[in-house]
Amino acid sequence: RFFRQSVILATLSGRPLEIVDIRLKDLSPGLQPFEGNFLKLIDRMTNGCRIEINSTGTEFKYKPGVVVGGDFTHDCNCERGMGYWIEALLCLAPFAKNPTNVTLTGVTNKEIDIGVDLFRVVTLRLLQRFGVEASLKILQRGVPPEGGGKVVLSCAPVRKLSAVDILDEGKVKRVRGVAFSARLSPDLANRMVHAAKGVLLKLLPDVYITVDHFKGAEAGLSPGFGVTLVAESTNKGGVYIAEEVVPTQEQLEKEQMTPEDFGEKAAKLLLEQILRGGCVDGQHQALTLLFMALGPEQLSRVCMGQLTEYAENMRRLLELHFGVTFGTQPKPCREAPDAPDRLVVSCVGQTLVNVAKRSA
């Protein structure tokens, strides 16, 4: 279930990894095609790694190599969104020997993975606070099932990460967003925007959602639409809470949901994320924990909402691979007594000036 996390942390720590009985009792046992595709990306990003998979795909052995980065193109499996691969690249690229410049093709927006718009607006700004400089350019939009999207991710190596102290949530001062449509009428995106603003404008006046309409080669291979919303707080450093909705074919055909339904859904999911609180939303908790652990030997603290299962597992694996210890302290929300308690997560990092040397 957390295959990607295990491979990333094994690569950064230089520890060999062995996983057995992978989905042994499932109808389709073993590694899935998108996981095999992910291993190809790891092979391109590193030098000297060794990957062994048995004939049924239920046993996997991995000996990490040196993270080298480089300039290459990778075709992502359309079962998952590009976020599945971009998140892994952002974990590895800052510690590579060379600058990383990767062109990815596939599905740019899929609800189970972080969308490319959120990476560009939220994730990269969060990483800047750790001293990581990266950029993401969206050249073509691609939606399920055929994809056809194209993005370019660039990231420079870092000599040393920065410690962070992000405790003040502030209050939400504005909401920004983008609604897109590809190979469909732009009216669908406009209807989503109207419905989402109908919910959000009851709570604050500063709501602005742009509409991106893609056609021709820029629209990818499949028709589709979606919306991404980002809430920004009054905190000086900027706290961003994000939510994304990309309809599936099943929702459109069987449930007969309209663009208005998806616009309202996105707005309500954003409000739910704000209620959970914290300076980092649920989709970025695991990434934040990773860079806290790999930072300098100084105390880093971040206020989060209740940890997701994905973040809890990242925390467990970081303690296993790097020996870091995370402390948590409840922090009640004074502005909304009925809201869930926040958590102040703290840890002293393990300085990794150059993980490539350490792996070697």
N, C-alpha and C positions, 0 to 999 in steps of 0.2 A: 504493500500500500504506500510505503514511503521510499520506494526504490530510488527515485531521483535524488532525494536528500542524502541517502546513504552513499551513492556514487560521488556526489559533489564533495561531501566531507571526507570521504576516503581519498579523493584526489588532492584536497588541500592539506590533509594531514600526512599523506604519503603512506597510509596504512593499507595493506592488502585487504580485500573484501571478498567474502564468500557467502552466497545466499542459496539455500536449498529449499525444496518443496514449494516452489513458487506456484501458487494457485493450483495446487495438486488436485483438489476435488472440484474445481470449476468445470463448466462445460467446455471452456477453451483454456486448458491449462498452460502454464509457462508464461514467458514474457510475451507481451503484446507487441504488435508491429510498431506502434509509436514509441515503445520503450527501446526496441532495437534501433529505431531511427535516432533516438536520443544518444545511444552508445556510439553511433557513427559520429555524432557531433563531438562527443568527448574525445574520440580518437583523433579528430581534426584539431582540437584545441590543445592536445598534449603531444608530447614526443616520448616514445619508449613505453607506452602503456601496453598491457597484455590483457586481452579479453577472451575468456573461454566460456562457451555455452554448450550444454549437452544437446543431443538430438531432439529431445522433447521440449527444450526451453525451460525446464523446471529447476535446473541447477546453473548457477552463474558464479564464475570466479573472475576477479578483477585485480590486477596489479597496477597501481597508478604510475604514470610517467610524470615528466616535467611539464608544467603549464607554460606553453610558448605563445599562445595567441596567434596572430597572423591575419592575412587577408584571404578570405575564401567565401564561397557560396554554398549554402546548405538548403536542400529541399525538405521542408517539414512535412510529416505525415498529417493528412487532413482529419484524422480522428480527434486531434486536439488542436487548440489554438496556438498561435505562435508564442504566446506567453509562457507556455510550458518550456520552450527552449530559451527564450530571452531571459527568463529569471535565472536559469542555470548559467547562462553566459555572463550575467551581471555579477554572479557569485564568484566566477573564476577569472574573468578578464582583468580586474584590478590587480591581480597577483601574477599576471603573465609576464614573461621575459620581454615580449614585444608588444607594441600597440595592437589592439584587436579591431578589425574592420570586417564585419560579417554581413553578407547579404542573405536574408532569409526569404523563402517563398512558401506560400501555403495559406492557411486561414488566419486572417488578422484579428477577427473578433469571434469569440465563442464563450458562452456564459460560464462554463466550468473553469476557464483560465482567465488570467488578467489580460485585458485587451490592450492593444498597442497605444490607444489614446491615454489610458491610465498610466502606462509606463512613461510616456512622454511628459505628462502633466504632473504626476504625483511621484512616481518611483524615482525618477532621475533627480528631482528636487530633494527628495529624502536622502539619496546617496551623496548629494553635494555636502550635506551636513557632516558626513563622515570623511570628506576630502576626496570623493570619487568624482571624476569628471567624465561624463558619457553623454552621447547624443543619439537620438533615434529619428530617422526620417521615414515617413510613410510615402512610398512611391505609388503603390496600387492597393486598393481595398480588396479584400477577399473574404467571402462569407461561406459557411457550409452549404452544400456538401463538397463542392468542387474546389473551393479556395480560389487560387489565382492571385492572392495578395503578394506584395513585395515590400520589404522594409530593409533599411540599412542601419545596423547598430555599430557605433564606434565607441571605443573606451580606451583611455590611456592608462598605463600601469601607474600604481601609486607607490611611493616610497614608504609612506607611513600613514595609517588611518588616524583620524582625529577622534578623541573621546567626545561624547555628547552628554548633555544634560537637558532633556526635553520633558519638562514637568507641567508647564502651564498650558492648559487646553485653550484658554480664552473662550470667546463666544463666537458663534457662526456669524460672519458679517456679510457674506455673499455666496451665491451659488453660480457656478459656471458649468457649461456643458456643451456637448456637441452631439447632434443627431445626424445620422448618415443614411443614405439610401443608395443602393448600387443596382443598376439595371432595372430600376422601378421608378414610378412617378415620385418626384420630390414632394408631392402632397402628403405622402405617407409620413415622411420625417416631420413635416409641419404639423400634422395632426398629433404626433407624439409630443412635440414641443408644447403645443397648446394644452394638452392634458397634464403634462408634468408641471407646467407653470401654474395651472389652476390649483394644484395642491400646495406648491411652495410659496406662492404669492400671499397666501393666507398667513404666513409666518414671518416673512421678511420681504422688503421691497426690491432688494438688489438681486434679481435673478435674470441671467442672460444666457440663452442657449442658442448656439449657432447651428446652421443647417449646412451639411456638406452633401452635395449630390455628385455621384460618380457615374460616368458613362464611358462607353468605348473600352479601350484597353485598361484604363485606370479602374474600372468597375470589377475586375476579376472575371471569374468564370461562372458564378452563380448569382442569381438575384437575391437580395436581402436588405434588411434595414436594422438599425439598432440605435441606442442612445446611451451616452455616458454622462454622469453627473458628478461634479466635484464641489464639496463645500469647503470654504476657506475660513479660518478663524481670525480673530483679532490679535492673536499672538504675534509678536514681532518676527519670529523666525518662520511663521506660516505653518499652520497645521492643516493637513488636507485629508478629508474623508471622502472616499469615492465609492461609486456604485455604477454597475453597468448591466444593461439588459439587451440581449440579442435573441430575438425569437427563433424558435426551432420550427421545423416543418410540421412536427406533431402538434405544437401549440396552434399553429396557423390553420391546419386542416381539421384536426379532430376536435380541439377545444374551441375553435372558431373565435379566437381572441382578436380584437381589433387593435390598430395602432394606439387608440386612446387608452385601451387597457394596459398596454405595455408602458406608455408614458406615465400613467398613474402608478404602476408597479415599481418603476424605477424611482420615482419620487418617494414612495413609501419605504422602499428599501434603504434609500439614503437617510431618511429620518430615523429608521431603525438603527442604522449604523451610528448615527450621531448620538442616539440614546445610549448605546453601549459605551460610548465615551472613549477617552484616551486620545493621545496625540498621534497615534498610529492606528489606522483601520485594520480590520482583521486580515485582509489580504496581504498586508505588509509586515505583520508581526514577525514571521519566521525570518524574513530578510533582515529586519532590524536586529534580531537576536544574533544572527550570524556576524554582522559587522561590529556589534558590541563585543562579541567574544574574540574577534580577530584584531581588535583595536589595540592601542597602547596600554601599557601597564598602569592605567589610571582608572578611576571609578567612572563608569558610564551609567546614567539613569534615564529611563524612559517611562512615561506614564502610558499605560495601555488599558484597553477594556479587558474583559475576561479572555484568557488565552484560548485560541481555537485549538482543535485537536492537532492540526498541522503544525502550529507553533509549539505546542507541548512536546511533540515528537522531535522537532528541531532542537529544542532545549535539551532533551534527553540525549540526543546524538552528539551535541556539542560537548556535553559533560563527558561523554564516553571517549570521543576522539581527541579533545584538547585539554581535558581536565579542568575546565572552567566551572565555577560554581555561580549560579544565579540566585539572587535573593529577591523575594517578593514581599511587598508590604501593602495591605489594603489601604485605599484612599477613598473615603466617602465623597459623594458628589453633593456639595453644599447647595448648589443652585437648584437641584432636583432631588429631594430626599428619596423619592420613590425609584429613582434610577439605580441600576446595578452599581456596586462598588467598582472603582477603578483599581488597577494594580500598578504600583511603582516597581518596575523590574530593574535590578541593578546587577552589575558584574564588573570585575576587574579583568581587562582583556589580556590576551596572550600576544605580545608584539610579534608580528610577522612582517619583517622588512621586505623579505622576498621569499614567498612560499615555494617558488621554483627551486631555490637552493636547498631549502629544508627538505623538500620531497626527494631531491637528488641524494 
